[in-house]
């Protein structure tokens, strides 16, 4: 099983697309919503990012929802 995390915000369309993709493919993930959790916002900024979605799969960071790259990392 892969370790999948995603940093999101409430108004982010690509975040919703990524979460829908994970749910459609039965991929378990941990969500860090920067709109609701200031600690998640600080973590995102500490990683050097100011925008979402940030998807982390087994330690590899992907800024934005690059479906093909996500599929490759997940072996789909």
N, C-alpha and C positions, 0 to 999 in steps of 0.2 A: 504494500500500500504506500502511496506517495504522501508526503507531507505538503499540503497545499494551504497557503495563506493568501488572503486578499485584503488590501487596504482599499476602502471605498468611502464615498460620501453620498448623502441622500439624493442630490440632484444630478448624479453622474450616470448618463445613459449607458456608457460602455461598461460601467460597474454592474449595472443590472443585466446587461447582455452576458457578461462573464459569469455571473452567479446563475443565470438561467442555463447557460451551457453546462456548468458543473452539475446542476441539479438534473438536467436531462440525461447526463451521462453517469449519474450516480457517483459523483466524485465528492467525497467528504472534504470540507474545507473549513478553515477558521477565518471568520470575518473580523476585520478591525475597522470600524466605522469612525472616520475622523470627524464627522458631523456631530456625533454623540459622545465621543470619548477623547478628551484632550490628551490623555497619555498616548493613545494611538497616533494622534496628530504629531506629538513630539517624537515618537519613534520613527514615523515616516520622514520627518525633517532631519533627524539624526542620520538616517540612511542616505541623505542627500537629495531627497525628492520633495517636490512641492505640488505634484499633481497625482491624480488617481485615474484608473486603477493601477495599483502596483500588485502584481501577482508574483508570489514566490513559490516555486515548485522545487522541493528537495534542495533548497538553498539558492537556486538560480532565480534571479530577479528579472521580471519582464514588466516594463512600464507600458501601460496600455493593454488593450485586449488583442493580442496577435493570435488569432484562433489556430492557425497552422502550427505555430511554435508551441503553443500550449498542448495541442494534440500530440505533437512529436515527443514532448517531454513526458507526457502521460502515457505514451505508447498506444494511442487510440487510432 
